[in-house]
Amino acid sequence: MFAKGIDFVILGHFHAERLLRFSREPEGKALAVLPSWRDEWRYLYLTAEGELGFRAFQRDALLIP
């Protein structure tokens, strides 16, 4: 997939938070497996600049750091 120009692959329904990077560049190729929102209130964020990671939801915090 990445050889065809895809930068990010996002998978769900596994509820096992994972972030695998396939490039040394911080905004390079990555595969993310979404965490369990229902059980852990965690989510994946992805910025326009290519930064990505996981965060725990907090009512008074910004969704993107």
QUIMOMO-V988385 format. One record per run of one state. SS is the DSSP state (H for helix, E for strand, C for the rest). FROM is the first residue (numbers start at 1). TO is the last residue. Records with the same first field share a line. If there is no record, write none. Layout:
BEGIN
SS=FROM-TO  FROM-TO
END
This chain:
BEGIN
C=1-1  5-7  12-17  22-29  34-36  41-41  47-51  57-65
H=2-4  37-40
E=8-11  18-21  30-33  42-46  52-56
END
